[in-house]
Amino acid sequence: MLDAHTRSGGTAPASPRATATELAAAVPGPAGAAAVRLGFAARCARLLFSPWARFSVLVALLVGAAAAVLLFEPQRLLAHGWPPQLGGVVAALIFAVAYGLITVAFVPRPLLNLAAGALFGSELGIAAAIGGSVIGAGIAFGLGRFLGQDALRPLLRGKFLKSVDRQFSRHGFRSMLAVRLFPGVPFWAANYCAAVSRMGWFPFLLATALGSLPNTAAYVVAGARASTPTSPVFLIAMAAIAIPGLAGAVVAWRKRHHLRG
């Protein structure tokens, strides 16, 4: 139904489709056809770059990456098939990049940390593993921020989700540091949750590097000393892995009623 302004002789705003069609009719020849093509291209661009279209791309990328990991098992190459003639800082850098790429596809980090220790020893292995953790977290954070945030933020409803989002957005560094230090929180889940929030890049990456250090170092040292399982260093490393995990399980058990609520 036309409004009062239209009935009194005013003009109603035209839709983009109508505008393009009228322009094509008013401007005969190639110019009109170009206007129609331009309007169609603009609508396609809006559709392709819409939040849910970008989120679909993110899901497809993650599914493809997970399928590639299951099919080719690149973590086995890092753990057992590393070329023996490739060593030193350059090899550690290559390992860190490969580490980061496959952690985006949900490969468990403990296996990679053990491999870093076995391949490079304690000091260089810790550096490679922490570097790979930061690289993988940065890639996941970027993918989640640019491809998933706009689609998922409107779904943050309910008291719990809003509370978590508010905590991550306002206190990004200390929230992410606590998540990285607490055992049992999946690495990939923390990455994508942080990406959906309004946490900044620098607090996220710095908290990832610092918070991942204790657990990562314990696994790397255990991998480096795996050939001497009765040595004090190996036993201390295993205790550093087991005690935080046990403490996390106890805390989760005591807070189970709050988690259910």
N, C-alpha and C positions, 0 to 999 in steps of 0.2 A: 504494500500500500504506500502511495506517495505521501510524504509529509506535507505540512502546510506550506513550507517554503517552496516546494516543488509545484504544488497546485497553484500558487500565486505567481508562477512564472519563473521561479528560481531554477537552478540546475542542481541535480543530484550528483554527488561524486561518482565518477566512472571507475569501474574495476580495471585492473591492468589488462585483462583479456579484452574488454570492450575498447579500451584506449588504443591498444595495438591494432584491433580490427578497424576501428574508425580511422586511424591514421593511415592504414593501408588503403582504405577506400578513398580517403581524401587526397592521398599522394599516390597517384598511379605510377606503375612502372617498377623498376628495381628498388627504388627508395622505399616504397610501401612494403614490398616483400622483405626487405632487410629489417624493417621495423617489426614485422611479425616474428622473424627469426630471432631478433634480439629479445623480444618479450618471452618467447619460448625458452631461450637459453637462460634468461634470468630466473624463470620459474624452476628450471632443472637445477640451476646452481643452488637456489634456496633449498630445494629438496635434498640434494646431495650433501650439503653442509649443515643440514639440520641436526640438532642434538642427538636424536635417536638414530639417524643415519651414521653419524660418527661413532656412536656407541656400538652399533652393529659391526662396524669395521674393527673396533677394539676386540669385541668378542671373537670375530673371525680370526684375528691375528693370534689371540691367546690359544684358541682351539687348535689352530694350525701349528703353533709352536709346541704345544703339549703333544700333539700327534707326532711331530718330528722327533721329539725327545724319546717317545715310546718306541718309535720305529728304528732310529739310528743309535740311540743311547750314547750321546756324546760324553756323558759323565764317565763312562767306562774308558773312553779314550784319554781323558784327563787323569783318571786314576791309574790306568794300567798300560796305556799305549803311548805315553809321552816319549818322544825320541830321546834316547840317552845322550846323544851328542849335543842336544840343545839345553843349555844351562845358563846360569848367571842372571843378570838384571833384565836383559832383553827377553829371556824365556819367561821370567816372572811377570813382565808386562803383558806378554802374549797370553799367559795363563790367566791374568787378572781380567783381561778383556773377554776371553772365552768364558770364564767364571761368571762374569756379569751377564753375558748374553743368555746363558742357559738357566740362570736363576730366574730370569723373567718368565721362563716356561715351567716354573714350579718345581725345578729339580731341588731336592733337599740339600741345604748347605753343609750339614755335617760331613757328608761324604766328600765334598769338595775341599773342606777344610783339612780333613785327614790326608787327602791327596796332596794338598799344598805342603803339608809338613813332610810327607814321605819324599816328595820331589825336591824340595828346596831347603829343607831344614827348618829350624825354629824361626830364626830372625827374618830371613827372606820370605819364608812361607807365610808368616803373619802379615807382612807387608802386602804380599800378593793376594791373600785372602781378604784382608780389609779393603784393599783397592777394588777387588772384584765385587765385594758387597756393596760398596758405594756406587760403582758403575751400574750394577744390576738394579739397585734401589732407584738411582736417578732415571734409568730408562723406564722402569715401571711407573714411577711418579709422573714422568712426562707424558707417557701414553695415557695414564688415567686422567691427568689434568686436561689434556687437549682433546681427548676423544670421549671421555666419560663423565666429566664433572657436570656439564650443562644438562645432561639427561638425568643424572642421578640425584642431584641436589634437590629438585622438587619432591623427591620421594622420601626425604629425611623428615618423616613425621613420627610422632610419638615422643614421649618424654625421654626415653633412653637414647634414641638416635640423636635427638636434638642436643642432649647433654654431651654426648661424645663429640659431636661436631663442634659444639661451642668450646669444649676443652681443647680440641686439636687446633681450632682456629685462633683462639686467644692465647694459648700457652703452648705453642707448637714445639719449641725445643725441649722443654721439660717433659711434655707428654710423650713425645717420640722417644726421648731418652729412657723413660720408664718402660715403655713398650719393648724397646730393644733389650733392656736389661732383664725383663721378666721372661723366664723360660716358658716355652709352650705356645707363645703367640706366633703363628706362621709368618714368615718373613714377607711373603707375597701379599698376605692379607693386610698387614700393617702398611705396606707401600700404597695399595690402592685405596685404603680408607683415608690415608693422609692426603692422597691426590684429590679425593672428592671434597675434602675440607678446604678451608682457605689458608692453610699453612703455607709459609713461604719456602722457597727452594733452599736457601742457605741454612735455616734452622733444621730442616728435614735432613739434609746431607750431613751436617755436622753432628747431629744427634745420632744418626745412623753409624757414623764412623766411631764415635766414642762409646755408644751403647753396645755395639757389636763386638768391641775389642775383648772383653773378658772371656766370653764364651768361645769366640773364634780362636783366641790364643790357646785356650785349653785344648781344643780339638787339634790344632796345628801341632802343638807340642806332643800330644799323644801320637799323632801320625809320624812325627819325626823320631820318636823313641819306641815305635811299635816293635822294633827288632829286639828290644830289651824290656820285656813287659814286667820284670821284677825290679827295675831300677826305681829309685826314689822319685826321680823326675816324672816318669810315666805314671806312677801311682798317684802323685800329687795332681797331675793333669786329669786323671780319671776321677779323682775326688772333686776337682773343680767343675767337672761336667755333671757328676751325679748329685752333689749337694744342692746346687741351685734348682735342678730339676725336681728333686724331692721337696724342696721348700715351695716351689711353685705349685706342686700337686697338693700340698697341705693347705696353702692359701686358697686354692680353687675349691677344695673340699669344704673349707670353713665358710666360704662365701657362696656356696651353691644355692642357698635360698635367695640371696640377693640376685644371682644370675637368673634364676627362674622367674623372679619377679620382674 
